[in-house]
Amino acid sequence: QVQLVESGGGLVQAGGSLRLSCAASGSIFGLNAMGWYRQAPGKQRELVAAITSVGSTNYADSVKGRFTISRDNAKNTMYLQMNSLKPEDTAVYYCAGFLYGSGWNSWGQGTQVTVSS
């Protein structure tokens, strides 16, 4: 099992940028994919970006062209670069790990991102 810890959240003005980091206590090599979820008050948790073990990426339509997911296997760290932030991006962002047959089974504690108008 991989332990995940997010960091980098905070308050940013609309149009600004923020980079989230997800540090894994175990090797991320064993994960089929990693991703970032977010949940805003009154909304369902949604997957905003994912990256597979072979480096392919997927993004929610709402963040395409603005967010970039990446990972550094040597550092066991995943990142989410968020640009052109909008107030509707305000949410708690969660790092997660995926395994075929188990689904999204590893979760971080979440980090708050607040985008002001």
C-alpha positions in Angstrom: 0.0 0.0 0.0 1.2 3.5 -0.9 0.9 6.4 1.5 0.2 9.7 -0.2 0.5 13.2 1.1 -0.6 16.3 -0.8 0.9 19.8 -0.5 0.9 23.1 -2.3 -2.6 24.2 -1.8 -3.5 27.8 -0.9 -5.2 31.0 -1.9 -4.6 32.4 -5.3 -6.3 35.1 -7.5 -8.3 34.2 -10.5 -5.9 33.8 -13.5 -3.1 32.8 -11.3 -1.2 29.5 -11.0 -0.5 26.9 -8.3 1.4 23.7 -8.3 0.2 20.8 -6.1 2.6 18.0 -5.1 1.8 14.5 -4.0 4.6 12.7 -2.2 4.4 8.9 -1.9 6.0 7.0 1.0 6.2 3.9 -1.2 7.3 3.5 -4.8 4.8 4.7 -7.4 6.2 2.2 -9.9 3.7 -0.4 -8.6 0.7 1.8 -9.4 -1.0 1.5 -12.7 -2.0 5.2 -12.6 -2.1 8.2 -10.3 -4.5 11.1 -10.4 -6.0 14.2 -8.8 -9.5 14.3 -7.6 -11.3 17.4 -6.3 -14.4 18.0 -4.3 -16.2 21.4 -3.9 -18.9 22.0 -1.4 -22.2 20.5 -2.6 -20.6 18.8 -5.5 -19.6 15.2 -6.3 -16.0 14.3 -6.1 -14.5 14.4 -9.6 -11.4 13.1 -11.3 -9.6 16.1 -12.8 -6.5 14.5 -14.1 -4.7 11.2 -14.3 -1.4 9.8 -15.5 -0.8 6.1 -16.3 2.4 4.1 -15.6 3.4 4.6 -19.3 2.9 8.3 -19.1 -0.4 8.9 -20.9 -2.6 11.6 -19.4 -6.3 12.3 -19.2 -8.1 15.5 -18.1 -11.6 16.5 -17.2 -13.1 18.7 -19.8 -13.3 21.6 -17.3 -9.5 21.7 -16.8 -8.2 20.8 -20.3 -5.6 23.3 -21.5 -5.2 24.7 -18.0 -3.9 21.9 -15.8 -1.0 19.6 -16.4 -0.3 16.4 -14.5 3.2 14.9 -14.3 5.2 12.6 -12.1 8.8 12.1 -11.1 9.4 8.4 -10.4 12.8 9.0 -8.9 11.3 11.3 -6.3 8.1 9.2 -5.9 6.2 12.4 -6.5 3.3 13.5 -8.6 2.4 17.1 -9.5 -0.5 19.1 -10.8 0.4 22.4 -12.4 -2.7 24.6 -12.4 -2.7 27.6 -14.6 -5.4 30.2 -15.5 -7.2 29.3 -12.3 -10.9 30.1 -12.0 -13.1 30.5 -8.9 -14.9 27.3 -9.9 -11.6 25.5 -9.4 -12.0 26.1 -5.7 -12.1 22.7 -3.9 -10.2 20.2 -1.8 -7.8 18.4 -4.0 -6.9 14.8 -3.3 -4.0 12.7 -4.6 -5.0 9.1 -5.5 -3.4 5.9 -6.7 -5.0 3.4 -9.0 -4.6 -0.3 -9.4 -6.3 -2.5 -12.0 -8.7 -4.7 -10.2 -8.7 -2.5 -7.1 -9.6 0.9 -8.5 -8.6 4.1 -6.7 -7.5 2.7 -3.4 -4.8 5.0 -2.1 -5.7 8.5 -1.0 -4.1 11.5 0.4 -5.6 13.7 3.1 -6.5 16.5 0.7 -5.2 20.1 0.3 -7.5 23.1 0.0 -7.3 25.3 -3.2 -9.1 28.6 -3.1 -9.4 30.8 -6.1 -10.6 34.3 -5.4 -12.3 36.6 -7.9 
